[in-house]
Structures are given as structure tokens and as C-alpha cells.
Amino acid sequence: EREAEDPHRPPATPTSQQELSYGPLIMSLDLLSAKIDRKMDELNKLSTSLVEAGAGPEVERLAYASEEMKGILEEAVRSLDQYR
């Protein structure tokens, strides 16, 4: 026995229309990562200058962390290439 269709239920849409579009999210990440990359460059230059001027190991870690953050961000962006 077949059940009657619910007249209030919207018609089924093809799977491709139900899938999330990653395009806008990836474009946003690209824009944000470019800004962060520039800021990490600035942080690296500043912290390197401060270390050269005698700042302590905490500031030296900033230089290292800024480079590490750039690498992590680059890897994350690259990992999303499959969704472009």
C-alpha cells in the first residue's frame, strides 16, 4: 500500500542542489588568509627587529610562531583545493 504524499511537503530536490556550495566559503577564506599572511609578515619583521634590539625569548617565539602560522594557513587553504 502506498502512502499518500503530503501536500505541505516541498518537492524533493536533486542531490546537487542540496549540497553545500563551498565556493563562497573558500573565497572568504582566501581573502582572510591573504590578510592574515600579510599581518604575519608584519609581525615577523617587527618581532625580529625587537629581538635584534635585545627583546627576550618571548618575542623571539613570536617570530617563529608567525612563520608557523603562515605555514599552517597555507596548508589549510591548499587542502581545500578539492572543493574549488
Secondary structure as a PSIPRED ss2 file (coil, helix, strand):
# PSIPRED VFORMAT (PSIPRED V4.0)

   1 E C   1.000  0.000  0.000
   2 R C   1.000  0.000  0.000
   3 E C   1.000  0.000  0.000
   4 A C   1.000  0.000  0.000
   5 E C   1.000  0.000  0.000
   6 D C   1.000  0.000  0.000
   7 P C   1.000  0.000  0.000
   8 H C   1.000  0.000  0.000
   9 R C   1.000  0.000  0.000
  10 P C   1.000  0.000  0.000
  11 P C   1.000  0.000  0.000
  12 A C   1.000  0.000  0.000
  13 T C   1.000  0.000  0.000
  14 P C   1.000  0.000  0.000
  15 T H   0.000  1.000  0.000
  16 S H   0.000  1.000  0.000
  17 Q H   0.000  1.000  0.000
  18 Q H   0.000  1.000  0.000
  19 E C   1.000  0.000  0.000
  20 L C   1.000  0.000  0.000
  21 S C   1.000  0.000  0.000
  22 Y C   1.000  0.000  0.000
  23 G H   0.000  1.000  0.000
  24 P H   0.000  1.000  0.000
  25 L H   0.000  1.000  0.000
  26 I H   0.000  1.000  0.000
  27 M H   0.000  1.000  0.000
  28 S H   0.000  1.000  0.000
  29 L H   0.000  1.000  0.000
  30 D H   0.000  1.000  0.000
  31 L H   0.000  1.000  0.000
  32 L H   0.000  1.000  0.000
  33 S H   0.000  1.000  0.000
  34 A H   0.000  1.000  0.000
  35 K H   0.000  1.000  0.000
  36 I H   0.000  1.000  0.000
  37 D H   0.000  1.000  0.000
  38 R H   0.000  1.000  0.000
  39 K H   0.000  1.000  0.000
  40 M H   0.000  1.000  0.000
  41 D H   0.000  1.000  0.000
  42 E H   0.000  1.000  0.000
  43 L H   0.000  1.000  0.000
  44 N H   0.000  1.000  0.000
  45 K H   0.000  1.000  0.000
  46 L H   0.000  1.000  0.000
  47 S H   0.000  1.000  0.000
  48 T H   0.000  1.000  0.000
  49 S H   0.000  1.000  0.000
  50 L H   0.000  1.000  0.000
  51 V H   0.000  1.000  0.000
  52 E H   0.000  1.000  0.000
  53 A C   1.000  0.000  0.000
  54 G C   1.000  0.000  0.000
  55 A C   1.000  0.000  0.000
  56 G C   1.000  0.000  0.000
  57 P H   0.000  1.000  0.000
  58 E H   0.000  1.000  0.000
  59 V H   0.000  1.000  0.000
  60 E H   0.000  1.000  0.000
  61 R H   0.000  1.000  0.000
  62 L H   0.000  1.000  0.000
  63 A H   0.000  1.000  0.000
  64 Y H   0.000  1.000  0.000
  65 A H   0.000  1.000  0.000
  66 S H   0.000  1.000  0.000
  67 E H   0.000  1.000  0.000
  68 E H   0.000  1.000  0.000
  69 M H   0.000  1.000  0.000
  70 K H   0.000  1.000  0.000
  71 G H   0.000  1.000  0.000
  72 I H   0.000  1.000  0.000
  73 L H   0.000  1.000  0.000
  74 E H   0.000  1.000  0.000
  75 E H   0.000  1.000  0.000
  76 A H   0.000  1.000  0.000
  77 V H   0.000  1.000  0.000
  78 R H   0.000  1.000  0.000
  79 S H   0.000  1.000  0.000
  80 L C   1.000  0.000  0.000
  81 D H   0.000  1.000  0.000
  82 Q H   0.000  1.000  0.000
  83 Y H   0.000  1.000  0.000
  84 R C   1.000  0.000  0.000
